[in-house]
Amino acid sequence: MRKLFSAIGFLLLTSCVSTKSTIKNIDNTAVRPAVKDKAYVITEYADDNNYGYDQDYPINIGYIHERQEDINIQYYFKGLEGPKGQKISYKKIDTCCPFPTKNSLMGAGTIGIYEVTFEGNNKPIILYFNCYEKGKILCPKGFTIKKTK
């Protein structure tokens, strides 16, 4: 019975997956930032206004095992602050946008959607994350890089 449900789940997931990825900022040569005090040491700001804010330009923190997504997202947000140095709060609110990938046992990945808030910002910010593909890990527009001590 378990194998039947797995097979049905696989068929449903892959039937919804596009045959071509629409993600535009994959970079297989990108190196993941160092981790210091359980935070990524982010050193660069994004030039592109779409970086992180658009499902086709997600923050690519892969290749990581799906079970490591939470810890890597935590490292990412601990490396950032609000525009005036505010502490960031975040939560995963959904997934979307299935796409084909060789970096998943199922042959498909999804984009994680996170809601981000900080003091002084009345409207939550939505950021998109991809844990299946690599890319430069940058600070998106509207945030600042946390100063390391």
C-alpha angles and dihedrals in degrees: 000000000000091000090051092054091046091051092048091048091050092050092049093049096046093044089060094047119102114235089232129044117239093199107123104187105057113138115179091190094058117119120220112240122257117265119233123173089353092303134105112250096230112192107174138059122223116252093197118081089211095059107121093349097079127057089227091054103042127162098266107211097161159145090073133127110264090244090061094057095095095052094046092048088050090052089050096051093043086060093057139064135189118272091273096039095273121160112255126230121194143172135184109247104174149333127240148160108053112213136176117263137166089214097076130071088227093051091239137082136193135214118246116226116211130188113216127195137175136172113287095024111103096184119061116238119230117217128183123219132192116197094179102063134046128240140147109294105224140165108261122227112277094037135080132221112255112244112244119222 
